Amino acid sequence: MALMITDECINCDVCEPECPNGAIAQGEEIYVINPKLCTECVGHYETPQCVEVCPVDCIPLNPMVVETKEQLQQKYLALIAANPAGASESTLAK
């Protein structure tokens, strides 16, 4: 599954820079996660970095976007194929 940000978000700005795929952006009222870019950090880290740094615990799994770890890995591979320079930088940051 991709992740999502709930309305408990306090706009603290800590999650956005942690996302290695650039899936998090400021929405109209709170931050949002693009499910097409979210791999739950599969391919980059052991755990989702946005969840690790969120001070209010408002980043659960998105029940509307159900994906297996294998599907998340395939999405990660497609993302790095589409942007090899950006992917190598984030992979080095492990």
N, CA, C and O atoms as a CHARMM CRD file, in Angstrom:
* protein
*
  376
    1    1 MET  N      0.82900  -1.18700   0.00000 PROA 1      0.00000
    2    1 MET  CA     0.00000   0.00000   0.00000 PROA 1      0.00000
    3    1 MET  C      0.86900   1.24500   0.00000 PROA 1      0.00000
    4    1 MET  O      1.98300   1.24800   0.52300 PROA 1      0.00000
    5    2 ALA  N      0.35300   2.26900  -0.57900 PROA 2      0.00000
    6    2 ALA  CA     0.99600   3.56600  -0.44100 PROA 2      0.00000
    7    2 ALA  C      0.57300   4.13400   0.90800 PROA 2      0.00000
    8    2 ALA  O     -0.33800   3.61700   1.55600 PROA 2      0.00000
    9    3 LEU  N      1.22900   5.17500   1.31000 PROA 3      0.00000
   10    3 LEU  CA     0.88400   5.84700   2.55100 PROA 3      0.00000
   11    3 LEU  C      0.00400   7.04700   2.25200 PROA 3      0.00000
   12    3 LEU  O     -0.10500   7.48000   1.10400 PROA 3      0.00000
   13    4 MET  N     -0.62000   7.58000   3.28800 PROA 4      0.00000
   14    4 MET  CA    -1.42900   8.78400   3.15300 PROA 4      0.00000
   15    4 MET  C     -1.24300   9.63800   4.40200 PROA 4      0.00000
   16    4 MET  O     -0.83900   9.14400   5.45400 PROA 4      0.00000
   17    5 ILE  N     -1.54100  10.91900   4.26800 PROA 5      0.00000
   18    5 ILE  CA    -1.45100  11.83000   5.40500 PROA 5      0.00000
   19    5 ILE  C     -2.87000  12.22700   5.78800 PROA 5      0.00000
   20    5 ILE  O     -3.65300  12.67400   4.94900 PROA 5      0.00000
   21    6 THR  N     -3.18700  12.05700   7.06500 PROA 6      0.00000
   22    6 THR  CA    -4.54000  12.35900   7.53600 PROA 6      0.00000
   23    6 THR  C     -4.66300  13.82800   7.95500 PROA 6      0.00000
   24    6 THR  O     -3.67900  14.56600   8.00100 PROA 6      0.00000
   25    7 ASP  N     -5.88900  14.22200   8.25400 PROA 7      0.00000
   26    7 ASP  CA    -6.12000  15.61800   8.62800 PROA 7      0.00000
   27    7 ASP  C     -5.58100  15.98500  10.00600 PROA 7      0.00000
   28    7 ASP  O     -5.72400  17.12900  10.43600 PROA 7      0.00000
   29    8 GLU  N     -4.97000  15.04000  10.70000 PROA 8      0.00000
   30    8 GLU  CA    -4.27700  15.37300  11.95000 PROA 8      0.00000
   31    8 GLU  C     -2.93900  16.06400  11.68900 PROA 8      0.00000
   32    8 GLU  O     -2.29000  16.53100  12.62500 PROA 8      0.00000
   33    9 CYS  N     -2.52500  16.13100  10.42900 PROA 9      0.00000
   34    9 CYS  CA    -1.26000  16.76900  10.02900 PROA 9      0.00000
   35    9 CYS  C     -1.20400  18.20000  10.56400 PROA 9      0.00000
   36    9 CYS  O     -2.17400  18.95000  10.45600 PROA 9      0.00000
   37   10 ILE  N     -0.05300  18.57100  11.14300 PROA 10     0.00000
   38   10 ILE  CA     0.12800  19.91400  11.69200 PROA 10     0.00000
   39   10 ILE  C      1.03300  20.77600  10.81400 PROA 10     0.00000
   40   10 ILE  O      1.46300  21.85300  11.22700 PROA 10     0.00000
   41   11 ASN  N      1.32100  20.29800   9.59600 PROA 11     0.00000
   42   11 ASN  CA     2.16100  21.04100   8.65300 PROA 11     0.00000
   43   11 ASN  C      3.51700  21.41200   9.23800 PROA 11     0.00000
   44   11 ASN  O      3.97600  22.54500   9.08900 PROA 11     0.00000
   45   12 CYS  N      4.14400  20.47300   9.89200 PROA 12     0.00000
   46   12 CYS  CA     5.42000  20.74900  10.55900 PROA 12     0.00000
   47   12 CYS  C      6.60800  20.72700   9.59200 PROA 12     0.00000
   48   12 CYS  O      7.71100  21.12700   9.96200 PROA 12     0.00000
   49   13 ASP  N      6.39400  20.26800   8.36800 PROA 13     0.00000
   50   13 ASP  CA     7.41100  20.28700   7.31200 PROA 13     0.00000
   51   13 ASP  C      8.51700  19.24900   7.45000 PROA 13     0.00000
   52   13 ASP  O      9.49100  19.31900   6.70000 PROA 13     0.00000
   53   14 VAL  N      8.42100  18.29300   8.36500 PROA 14     0.00000
   54   14 VAL  CA     9.52200  17.34400   8.51900 PROA 14     0.00000
   55   14 VAL  C      9.44300  16.14800   7.57200 PROA 14     0.00000
   56   14 VAL  O     10.46900  15.53400   7.28000 PROA 14     0.00000
   57   15 CYS  N      8.25900  15.80600   7.09000 PROA 15     0.00000
   58   15 CYS  CA     8.12100  14.61400   6.24600 PROA 15     0.00000
   59   15 CYS  C      8.60300  14.82800   4.81700 PROA 15     0.00000
   60   15 CYS  O      9.24400  13.95000   4.24100 PROA 15     0.00000
   61   16 GLU  N      8.30400  15.97500   4.24900 PROA 16     0.00000
   62   16 GLU  CA     8.60100  16.22000   2.82900 PROA 16     0.00000
   63   16 GLU  C     10.06200  15.98400   2.45500 PROA 16     0.00000
   64   16 GLU  O     10.31900  15.26800   1.48800 PROA 16     0.00000
   65   17 PRO  N     11.02600  16.54900   3.17300 PROA 17     0.00000
   66   17 PRO  CA    12.41800  16.31900   2.77200 PROA 17     0.00000
   67   17 PRO  C     12.91700  14.89400   3.01400 PROA 17     0.00000
   68   17 PRO  O     13.95100  14.50400   2.47200 PROA 17     0.00000
   69   18 GLU  N     12.20300  14.12400   3.81400 PROA 18     0.00000
   70   18 GLU  CA    12.62200  12.74600   4.10000 PROA 18     0.00000
   71   18 GLU  C     12.24800  11.76300   2.99300 PROA 18     0.00000
   72   18 GLU  O     12.81000  10.67000   2.93200 PROA 18     0.00000
   73   19 CYS  N     11.31700  12.12500   2.12300 PROA 19     0.00000
   74   19 CYS  CA    10.82800  11.20000   1.10000 PROA 19     0.00000
   75   19 CYS  C     11.84000  11.07200  -0.04100 PROA 19     0.00000
   76   19 CYS  O     12.11200  12.05100  -0.73700 PROA 19     0.00000
   77   20 PRO  N     12.39800   9.87900  -0.23700 PROA 20     0.00000
   78   20 PRO  CA    13.40100   9.70300  -1.28800 PROA 20     0.00000
   79   20 PRO  C     12.81400   9.71000  -2.69600 PROA 20     0.00000
   80   20 PRO  O     13.55500   9.83100  -3.67100 PROA 20     0.00000
   81   21 ASN  N     11.50000   9.58200  -2.81200 PROA 21     0.00000
   82   21 ASN  CA    10.85600   9.55400  -4.12700 PROA 21     0.00000
   83   21 ASN  C     10.18200  10.86800  -4.49300 PROA 21     0.00000
   84   21 ASN  O      9.63700  10.99000  -5.59000 PROA 21     0.00000
   85   22 GLY  N     10.20500  11.85000  -3.60400 PROA 22     0.00000
   86   22 GLY  CA     9.53700  13.11600  -3.86900 PROA 22     0.00000
   87   22 GLY  C      8.02600  12.97400  -3.93000 PROA 22     0.00000
   88   22 GLY  O      7.35600  13.71700  -4.64800 PROA 22     0.00000
   89   23 ALA  N      7.48200  12.01000  -3.17200 PROA 23     0.00000
   90   23 ALA  CA     6.04400  11.74200  -3.20800 PROA 23     0.00000
   91   23 ALA  C      5.22700  12.66900  -2.32000 PROA 23     0.00000
   92   23 ALA  O      4.00200  12.70300  -2.43600 PROA 23     0.00000
   93   24 ILE  N      5.87200  13.41700  -1.43900 PROA 24     0.00000
   94   24 ILE  CA     5.16100  14.27900  -0.49100 PROA 24     0.00000
   95   24 ILE  C      5.25800  15.73100  -0.93700 PROA 24     0.00000
   96   24 ILE  O      6.33600  16.22600  -1.26700 PROA 24     0.00000
   97   25 ALA  N      4.10500  16.40700  -0.94100 PROA 25     0.00000
   98   25 ALA  CA     4.05600  17.82000  -1.31800 PROA 25     0.00000
   99   25 ALA  C      3.02900  18.53300  -0.46200 PROA 25     0.00000
  100   25 ALA  O      2.14200  17.90800   0.11900 PROA 25     0.00000
  101   26 GLN  N      3.15700  19.84700  -0.39200 PROA 26     0.00000
  102   26 GLN  CA     2.18000  20.64600   0.34300 PROA 26     0.00000
  103   26 GLN  C      0.88800  20.68600  -0.45400 PROA 26     0.00000
  104   26 GLN  O      0.88300  21.05600  -1.62800 PROA 26     0.00000
  105   27 GLY  N     -0.20400  20.30500   0.19000 PROA 27     0.00000
  106   27 GLY  CA    -1.51400  20.37800  -0.43700 PROA 27     0.00000
  107   27 GLY  C     -2.17200  21.69500  -0.08900 PROA 27     0.00000
  108   27 GLY  O     -1.51800  22.60900   0.41300 PROA 27     0.00000
  109   28 GLU  N     -3.47600  21.79800  -0.35500 PROA 28     0.00000
  110   28 GLU  CA    -4.18800  23.03900  -0.05000 PROA 28     0.00000
  111   28 GLU  C     -4.21100  23.34200   1.43600 PROA 28     0.00000
  112   28 GLU  O     -4.06200  24.49500   1.84100 PROA 28     0.00000
  113   29 GLU  N     -4.40000  22.29800   2.25900 PROA 29     0.00000
  114   29 GLU  CA    -4.46900  22.51400   3.69900 PROA 29     0.00000
  115   29 GLU  C     -3.38700  21.76700   4.47200 PROA 29     0.00000
  116   29 GLU  O     -2.85400  22.28500   5.45300 PROA 29     0.00000
  117   30 ILE  N     -3.06000  20.55000   4.03200 PROA 30     0.00000
  118   30 ILE  CA    -2.05200  19.72300   4.69200 PROA 30     0.00000
  119   30 ILE  C     -1.16600  19.09300   3.63000 PROA 30     0.00000
  120   30 ILE  O     -1.44000  19.20600   2.43500 PROA 30     0.00000
  121   31 TYR  N     -0.11200  18.43500   4.06600 PROA 31     0.00000
  122   31 TYR  CA     0.73500  17.71800   3.13100 PROA 31     0.00000
  123   31 TYR  C     -0.02300  16.53500   2.55600 PROA 31     0.00000
  124   31 TYR  O     -0.90800  15.97600   3.20400 PROA 31     0.00000
  125   32 VAL  N      0.32800  16.15800   1.33500 PROA 32     0.00000
  126   32 VAL  CA    -0.30600  15.02400   0.65500 PROA 32     0.00000
  127   32 VAL  C      0.78100  14.11400   0.09300 PROA 32     0.00000
  128   32 VAL  O      1.90600  14.54600  -0.15900 PROA 32     0.00000
  129   33 ILE  N      0.42100  12.84000  -0.09900 PROA 33     0.00000
  130   33 ILE  CA     1.34300  11.86000  -0.67100 PROA 33     0.00000
  131   33 ILE  C      0.78800  11.39700  -2.00500 PROA 33     0.00000
  132   33 ILE  O     -0.36400  10.97100  -2.08900 PROA 33     0.00000
  133   34 ASN  N      1.59800  11.47800  -3.04100 PROA 34     0.00000
  134   34 ASN  CA     1.23000  10.99700  -4.36900 PROA 34     0.00000
  135   34 ASN  C      1.41800   9.47900  -4.37100 PROA 34     0.00000
  136   34 ASN  O      2.55400   9.00800  -4.30100 PROA 34     0.00000
  137   35 PRO  N      0.32800   8.69900  -4.44900 PROA 35     0.00000
  138   35 PRO  CA     0.46400   7.24100  -4.38700 PROA 35     0.00000
  139   35 PRO  C      1.22000   6.64300  -5.57400 PROA 35     0.00000
  140   35 PRO  O      1.70900   5.51600  -5.49400 PROA 35     0.00000
  141   36 LYS  N      1.31700   7.39100  -6.67100 PROA 36     0.00000
  142   36 LYS  CA     2.07100   6.90200  -7.83100 PROA 36     0.00000
  143   36 LYS  C      3.57400   6.94900  -7.58000 PROA 36     0.00000
  144   36 LYS  O      4.34300   6.25700  -8.24800 PROA 36     0.00000
  145   37 LEU  N      3.99300   7.77100  -6.61200 PROA 37     0.00000
  146   37 LEU  CA     5.41500   7.90000  -6.29000 PROA 37     0.00000
  147   37 LEU  C      5.80300   7.23300  -4.97900 PROA 37     0.00000
  148   37 LEU  O      6.98600   6.99500  -4.73400 PROA 37     0.00000
  149   38 CYS  N      4.82800   6.92900  -4.13400 PROA 38     0.00000
  150   38 CYS  CA     5.11200   6.36100  -2.81800 PROA 38     0.00000
  151   38 CYS  C      5.40800   4.86700  -2.91800 PROA 38     0.00000
  152   38 CYS  O      4.59800   4.09200  -3.42900 PROA 38     0.00000
  153   39 THR  N      6.57400   4.48100  -2.42500 PROA 39     0.00000
  154   39 THR  CA     6.94700   3.06100  -2.35100 PROA 39     0.00000
  155   39 THR  C      7.10200   2.60900  -0.90700 PROA 39     0.00000
  156   39 THR  O      7.64600   1.53600  -0.64800 PROA 39     0.00000
  157   40 GLU  N      6.62700   3.42200   0.03900 PROA 40     0.00000
  158   40 GLU  CA     6.83800   3.15900   1.47000 PROA 40     0.00000
  159   40 GLU  C      8.32900   3.01100   1.76800 PROA 40     0.00000
  160   40 GLU  O      8.71500   2.31700   2.70900 PROA 40     0.00000
  161   41 CYS  N      9.14700   3.65500   0.97600 PROA 41     0.00000
  162   41 CYS  CA    10.61200   3.64300   1.06400 PROA 41     0.00000
  163   41 CYS  C     11.22900   2.29400   0.67900 PROA 41     0.00000
  164   41 CYS  O     12.42800   2.08800   0.87100 PROA 41     0.00000
  165   42 VAL  N     10.41900   1.37300   0.13600 PROA 42     0.00000
  166   42 VAL  CA    10.97200   0.11400  -0.37100 PROA 42     0.00000
  167   42 VAL  C     12.01500   0.46200  -1.42700 PROA 42     0.00000
  168   42 VAL  O     11.76900   1.28400  -2.30900 PROA 42     0.00000
  169   43 GLY  N     13.17100  -0.16700  -1.32800 PROA 43     0.00000
  170   43 GLY  CA    14.27000   0.12500  -2.24100 PROA 43     0.00000
  171   43 GLY  C     15.23400   1.15900  -1.69400 PROA 43     0.00000
  172   43 GLY  O     16.37200   1.25700  -2.15300 PROA 43     0.00000
  173   44 HSD  N     14.79400   1.91700  -0.73400 PROA 44     0.00000
  174   44 HSD  CA    15.63000   2.96000  -0.13800 PROA 44     0.00000
  175   44 HSD  C     15.98100   2.65200   1.31800 PROA 44     0.00000
  176   44 HSD  O     17.15200   2.66700   1.70000 PROA 44     0.00000
  177   45 TYR  N     14.96100   2.37400   2.12000 PROA 45     0.00000
  178   45 TYR  CA    15.12300   2.18400   3.56100 PROA 45     0.00000
  179   45 TYR  C     14.28700   1.00500   4.03900 PROA 45     0.00000
  180   45 TYR  O     13.42100   0.52000   3.31100 PROA 45     0.00000
  181   46 GLU  N     14.53900   0.55200   5.23500 PROA 46     0.00000
  182   46 GLU  CA    13.77900  -0.55800   5.82600 PROA 46     0.00000
  183   46 GLU  C     12.37000  -0.13500   6.24700 PROA 46     0.00000
  184   46 GLU  O     11.43900  -0.93900   6.19900 PROA 46     0.00000
  185   47 THR  N     12.21600   1.11900   6.65700 PROA 47     0.00000
  186   47 THR  CA    10.92400   1.62200   7.10900 PROA 47     0.00000
  187   47 THR  C     10.62700   2.95300   6.41900 PROA 47     0.00000
  188   47 THR  O     11.55600   3.65600   6.01900 PROA 47     0.00000
  189   48 PRO  N      9.35700   3.30800   6.27300 PROA 48     0.00000
  190   48 PRO  CA     9.01000   4.60200   5.67800 PROA 48     0.00000
  191   48 PRO  C      9.55800   5.75400   6.52200 PROA 48     0.00000
  192   48 PRO  O      9.24900   5.87100   7.70800 PROA 48     0.00000
  193   49 GLN  N     10.35800   6.58300   5.90600 PROA 49     0.00000
  194   49 GLN  CA    11.01600   7.66000   6.63700 PROA 49     0.00000
  195   49 GLN  C     10.05000   8.73700   7.10200 PROA 49     0.00000
  196   49 GLN  O     10.25400   9.32800   8.16200 PROA 49     0.00000
  197   50 CYS  N      8.99600   9.00400   6.32800 PROA 50     0.00000
  198   50 CYS  CA     8.02900  10.01200   6.75800 PROA 50     0.00000
  199   50 CYS  C      7.32500   9.58400   8.04400 PROA 50     0.00000
  200   50 CYS  O      7.06900  10.40700   8.92300 PROA 50     0.00000
  201   51 VAL  N      7.01700   8.29400   8.14500 PROA 51     0.00000
  202   51 VAL  CA     6.37300   7.77000   9.35400 PROA 51     0.00000
  203   51 VAL  C      7.33100   7.89100  10.53700 PROA 51     0.00000
  204   51 VAL  O      6.91600   8.21900  11.64800 PROA 51     0.00000
  205   52 GLU  N      8.60900   7.62500  10.29400 PROA 52     0.00000
  206   52 GLU  CA     9.61300   7.69500  11.36700 PROA 52     0.00000
  207   52 GLU  C      9.72300   9.09200  11.97300 PROA 52     0.00000
  208   52 GLU  O      9.90600   9.22700  13.18200 PROA 52     0.00000
  209   53 VAL  N      9.61200  10.14200  11.13700 PROA 53     0.00000
  210   53 VAL  CA     9.83500  11.50300  11.63400 PROA 53     0.00000
  211   53 VAL  C      8.56400  12.24500  12.01000 PROA 53     0.00000
  212   53 VAL  O      8.64400  13.31100  12.62100 PROA 53     0.00000
  213   54 CYS  N      7.39500  11.71900  11.66700 PROA 54     0.00000
  214   54 CYS  CA     6.13500  12.42500  11.93800 PROA 54     0.00000
  215   54 CYS  C      5.88300  12.52300  13.44200 PROA 54     0.00000
  216   54 CYS  O      5.78400  11.50100  14.12000 PROA 54     0.00000
  217   55 PRO  N      5.77900  13.75000  13.97000 PROA 55     0.00000
  218   55 PRO  CA     5.58400  13.89900  15.42100 PROA 55     0.00000
  219   55 PRO  C      4.15500  13.64100  15.89300 PROA 55     0.00000
  220   55 PRO  O      3.92800  13.50000  17.09500 PROA 55     0.00000
  221   56 VAL  N      3.18400  13.57600  14.97600 PROA 56     0.00000
  222   56 VAL  CA     1.79100  13.38400  15.38600 PROA 56     0.00000
  223   56 VAL  C      1.20200  12.06900  14.88000 PROA 56     0.00000
  224   56 VAL  O      0.00200  11.83700  15.02600 PROA 56     0.00000
  225   57 ASP  N      2.00900  11.22700  14.30200 PROA 57     0.00000
  226   57 ASP  CA     1.58300   9.89500  13.87300 PROA 57     0.00000
  227   57 ASP  C      0.34800   9.95200  12.96800 PROA 57     0.00000
  228   57 ASP  O     -0.66100   9.30000  13.23500 PROA 57     0.00000
  229   58 CYS  N      0.44700  10.74900  11.88600 PROA 58     0.00000
  230   58 CYS  CA    -0.70200  10.93800  10.99800 PROA 58     0.00000
  231   58 CYS  C     -0.45200  10.37600   9.59700 PROA 58     0.00000
  232   58 CYS  O     -1.05700  10.83700   8.62900 PROA 58     0.00000
  233   59 ILE  N      0.44100   9.37900   9.48300 PROA 59     0.00000
  234   59 ILE  CA     0.75500   8.82400   8.16400 PROA 59     0.00000
  235   59 ILE  C      0.52300   7.31000   8.17800 PROA 59     0.00000
  236   59 ILE  O      1.46800   6.53500   8.32800 PROA 59     0.00000
  237   60 PRO  N     -0.73900   6.89400   8.02200 PROA 60     0.00000
  238   60 PRO  CA    -1.04700   5.46300   7.96600 PROA 60     0.00000
  239   60 PRO  C     -0.99000   4.93600   6.53500 PROA 60     0.00000
  240   60 PRO  O     -0.75600   5.69200   5.59100 PROA 60     0.00000
  241   61 LEU  N     -1.20800   3.63800   6.39000 PROA 61     0.00000
  242   61 LEU  CA    -1.34500   3.04400   5.07200 PROA 61     0.00000
  243   61 LEU  C     -2.63000   3.54000   4.43500 PROA 61     0.00000
  244   61 LEU  O     -3.62500   3.75600   5.12600 PROA 61     0.00000
  245   62 ASN  N     -2.61400   3.71800   3.13400 PROA 62     0.00000
  246   62 ASN  CA    -3.78200   4.17800   2.39700 PROA 62     0.00000
  247   62 ASN  C     -4.59200   2.96000   1.95300 PROA 62     0.00000
  248   62 ASN  O     -4.14700   2.23000   1.06600 PROA 62     0.00000
  249   63 PRO  N     -5.75800   2.71900   2.53600 PROA 63     0.00000
  250   63 PRO  CA    -6.54000   1.53300   2.17900 PROA 63     0.00000
  251   63 PRO  C     -7.07500   1.56000   0.75400 PROA 63     0.00000
  252   63 PRO  O     -7.54200   0.53800   0.25000 PROA 63     0.00000
  253   64 MET  N     -7.01300   2.71400   0.09900 PROA 64     0.00000
  254   64 MET  CA    -7.48300   2.83400  -1.27900 PROA 64     0.00000
  255   64 MET  C     -6.41000   2.43100  -2.29300 PROA 64     0.00000
  256   64 MET  O     -6.70300   2.27100  -3.47800 PROA 64     0.00000
  257   65 VAL  N     -5.16900   2.26800  -1.82800 PROA 65     0.00000
  258   65 VAL  CA    -4.06400   1.92000  -2.72200 PROA 65     0.00000
  259   65 VAL  C     -3.36200   0.69300  -2.14200 PROA 65     0.00000
  260   65 VAL  O     -2.38900   0.81500  -1.39800 PROA 65     0.00000
  261   66 VAL  N     -3.86500  -0.48000  -2.48900 PROA 66     0.00000
  262   66 VAL  CA    -3.34600  -1.73000  -1.95200 PROA 66     0.00000
  263   66 VAL  C     -2.24100  -2.25800  -2.87400 PROA 66     0.00000
  264   66 VAL  O     -2.47200  -2.51500  -4.05500 PROA 66     0.00000
  265   67 GLU  N     -1.02900  -2.41600  -2.30600 PROA 67     0.00000
  266   67 GLU  CA     0.11500  -2.92100  -3.06200 PROA 67     0.00000
  267   67 GLU  C      0.92100  -3.86400  -2.18100 PROA 67     0.00000
  268   67 GLU  O      1.05000  -3.64900  -0.97600 PROA 67     0.00000
  269   68 THR  N      1.45800  -4.90500  -2.79300 PROA 68     0.00000
  270   68 THR  CA     2.34100  -5.82300  -2.06700 PROA 68     0.00000
  271   68 THR  C      3.75000  -5.24300  -2.03900 PROA 68     0.00000
  272   68 THR  O      4.05500  -4.28800  -2.75300 PROA 68     0.00000
  273   69 LYS  N      4.60300  -5.83400  -1.20400 PROA 69     0.00000
  274   69 LYS  CA     6.01000  -5.40800  -1.18200 PROA 69     0.00000
  275   69 LYS  C      6.64600  -5.59300  -2.55400 PROA 69     0.00000
  276   69 LYS  O      7.47500  -4.78500  -2.97400 PROA 69     0.00000
  277   70 GLU  N      6.25600  -6.66400  -3.25400 PROA 70     0.00000
  278   70 GLU  CA     6.79700  -6.91600  -4.59500 PROA 70     0.00000
  279   70 GLU  C      6.35600  -5.81500  -5.57000 PROA 70     0.00000
  280   70 GLU  O      7.14900  -5.36700  -6.39700 PROA 70     0.00000
  281   71 GLN  N      5.10500  -5.38400  -5.47300 PROA 71     0.00000
  282   71 GLN  CA     4.63300  -4.30000  -6.32700 PROA 71     0.00000
  283   71 GLN  C      5.33600  -2.98600  -5.99400 PROA 71     0.00000
  284   71 GLN  O      5.66100  -2.20500  -6.88800 PROA 71     0.00000
  285   72 LEU  N      5.56700  -2.74800  -4.70700 PROA 72     0.00000
  286   72 LEU  CA     6.29500  -1.54600  -4.30600 PROA 72     0.00000
  287   72 LEU  C      7.73100  -1.58500  -4.83000 PROA 72     0.00000
  288   72 LEU  O      8.26800  -0.56000  -5.25000 PROA 72     0.00000
  289   73 GLN  N      8.34600  -2.75800  -4.80600 PROA 73     0.00000
  290   73 GLN  CA     9.70500  -2.90900  -5.34700 PROA 73     0.00000
  291   73 GLN  C      9.71400  -2.62900  -6.84600 PROA 73     0.00000
  292   73 GLN  O     10.62300  -1.96400  -7.34300 PROA 73     0.00000
  293   74 GLN  N      8.71800  -3.12300  -7.57000 PROA 74     0.00000
  294   74 GLN  CA     8.63100  -2.86800  -9.00700 PROA 74     0.00000
  295   74 GLN  C      8.41500  -1.37500  -9.28600 PROA 74     0.00000
  296   74 GLN  O      8.97600  -0.83500 -10.24000 PROA 74     0.00000
  297   75 LYS  N      7.61100  -0.71600  -8.46500 PROA 75     0.00000
  298   75 LYS  CA     7.40200   0.72200  -8.62300 PROA 75     0.00000
  299   75 LYS  C      8.71700   1.46600  -8.38200 PROA 75     0.00000
  300   75 LYS  O      9.06000   2.39000  -9.11900 PROA 75     0.00000
  301   76 TYR  N      9.44600   1.05300  -7.34500 PROA 76     0.00000
  302   76 TYR  CA    10.75600   1.65000  -7.05700 PROA 76     0.00000
  303   76 TYR  C     11.68100   1.50700  -8.26200 PROA 76     0.00000
  304   76 TYR  O     12.32500   2.47400  -8.66800 PROA 76     0.00000
  305   77 LEU  N     11.75000   0.30700  -8.83400 PROA 77     0.00000
  306   77 LEU  CA    12.62100   0.07500  -9.99600 PROA 77     0.00000
  307   77 LEU  C     12.20600   0.93100 -11.18600 PROA 77     0.00000
  308   77 LEU  O     13.06100   1.44100 -11.91000 PROA 77     0.00000
  309   78 ALA  N     10.90500   1.09100 -11.39400 PROA 78     0.00000
  310   78 ALA  CA    10.42100   1.94500 -12.48100 PROA 78     0.00000
  311   78 ALA  C     10.78100   3.40900 -12.23300 PROA 78     0.00000
  312   78 ALA  O     11.15000   4.12900 -13.16100 PROA 78     0.00000
  313   79 LEU  N     10.67200   3.84400 -10.98400 PROA 79     0.00000
  314   79 LEU  CA    11.01000   5.23200 -10.65200 PROA 79     0.00000
  315   79 LEU  C     12.49500   5.51500 -10.85500 PROA 79     0.00000
  316   79 LEU  O     12.85400   6.57300 -11.37200 PROA 79     0.00000
  317   80 ILE  N     13.36000   4.59000 -10.45800 PROA 80     0.00000
  318   80 ILE  CA    14.79100   4.85500 -10.64500 PROA 80     0.00000
  319   80 ILE  C     15.17600   4.74400 -12.11800 PROA 80     0.00000
  320   80 ILE  O     16.12000   5.40200 -12.55400 PROA 80     0.00000
  321   81 ALA  N     14.46600   3.92600 -12.89200 PROA 81     0.00000
  322   81 ALA  CA    14.72700   3.84200 -14.33000 PROA 81     0.00000
  323   81 ALA  C     14.34000   5.15300 -15.01000 PROA 81     0.00000
  324   81 ALA  O     14.99500   5.58500 -15.95800 PROA 81     0.00000
  325   82 ALA  N     13.27000   5.78400 -14.51700 PROA 82     0.00000
  326   82 ALA  CA    12.79800   7.04000 -15.08700 PROA 82     0.00000
  327   82 ALA  C     13.66500   8.22900 -14.67600 PROA 82     0.00000
  328   82 ALA  O     13.72000   9.23200 -15.38800 PROA 82     0.00000
  329   83 ASN  N     14.34000   8.12200 -13.53300 PROA 83     0.00000
  330   83 ASN  CA    15.16600   9.21400 -13.01900 PROA 83     0.00000
  331   83 ASN  C     16.40900   8.64600 -12.35500 PROA 83     0.00000
  332   83 ASN  O     16.53100   8.70100 -11.13100 PROA 83     0.00000
  333   84 PRO  N     17.33700   8.09800 -13.13900 PROA 84     0.00000
  334   84 PRO  CA    18.49600   7.42900 -12.53000 PROA 84     0.00000
  335   84 PRO  C     19.39700   8.34700 -11.70000 PROA 84     0.00000
  336   84 PRO  O     19.97800   7.89000 -10.71600 PROA 84     0.00000
  337   85 ALA  N     19.52900   9.60500 -12.05900 PROA 85     0.00000
  338   85 ALA  CA    20.38800  10.50900 -11.28000 PROA 85     0.00000
  339   85 ALA  C     19.80500  10.75500  -9.89100 PROA 85     0.00000
  340   85 ALA  O     20.52200  10.65100  -8.89600 PROA 85     0.00000
  341   86 GLY  N     18.52600  11.07500  -9.81000 PROA 86     0.00000
  342   86 GLY  CA    17.88300  11.32200  -8.52900 PROA 86     0.00000
  343   86 GLY  C     17.84000  10.08300  -7.66400 PROA 86     0.00000
  344   86 GLY  O     17.99900  10.16500  -6.44600 PROA 86     0.00000
  345   87 ALA  N     17.62700   8.93300  -8.28400 PROA 87     0.00000
  346   87 ALA  CA    17.54400   7.69300  -7.52500 PROA 87     0.00000
  347   87 ALA  C     18.89000   7.32900  -6.92500 PROA 87     0.00000
  348   87 ALA  O     18.95800   6.86700  -5.78600 PROA 87     0.00000
  349   88 SER  N     19.95600   7.53100  -7.67600 PROA 88     0.00000
  350   88 SER  CA    21.26200   7.14800  -7.14300 PROA 88     0.00000
  351   88 SER  C     21.63400   8.02400  -5.96100 PROA 88     0.00000
  352   88 SER  O     22.27300   7.55600  -5.01900 PROA 88     0.00000
  353   89 GLU  N     21.23700   9.30200  -5.99900 PROA 89     0.00000
  354   89 GLU  CA    21.52200  10.19600  -4.87200 PROA 89     0.00000
  355   89 GLU  C     20.79000   9.72300  -3.61800 PROA 89     0.00000
  356   89 GLU  O     21.37700   9.67400  -2.53700 PROA 89     0.00000
  357   90 SER  N     19.49700   9.37400  -3.76100 PROA 90     0.00000
  358   90 SER  CA    18.74000   8.96200  -2.58500 PROA 90     0.00000
  359   90 SER  C     19.17000   7.58400  -2.09800 PROA 90     0.00000
  360   90 SER  O     19.14100   7.31400  -0.89700 PROA 90     0.00000
  361   91 THR  N     19.56600   6.71800  -3.01400 PROA 91     0.00000
  362   91 THR  CA    20.02800   5.39700  -2.60900 PROA 91     0.00000
  363   91 THR  C     21.33500   5.51400  -1.83500 PROA 91     0.00000
  364   91 THR  O     21.56800   4.74800  -0.90000 PROA 91     0.00000
  365   92 LEU  N     22.18300   6.45500  -2.20900 PROA 92     0.00000
  366   92 LEU  CA    23.43800   6.64800  -1.49700 PROA 92     0.00000
  367   92 LEU  C     23.21500   7.16400  -0.08400 PROA 92     0.00000
  368   92 LEU  O     24.07100   6.99600   0.78400 PROA 92     0.00000
  369   93 ALA  N     22.07600   7.78700   0.14700 PROA 93     0.00000
  370   93 ALA  CA    21.79600   8.37900   1.45200 PROA 93     0.00000
  371   93 ALA  C     21.35900   7.34300   2.48800 PROA 93     0.00000
  372   93 ALA  O     21.04900   7.71600   3.61900 PROA 93     0.00000
  373   94 LYS  N     21.32400   6.08300   2.14500 PROA 94     0.00000
  374   94 LYS  CA    20.87900   5.03800   3.08100 PROA 94     0.00000
  375   94 LYS  C     21.60200   5.10000   4.38600 PROA 94     0.00000
  376   94 LYS  O     21.34100   4.29100   5.27600 PROA 94     0.00000
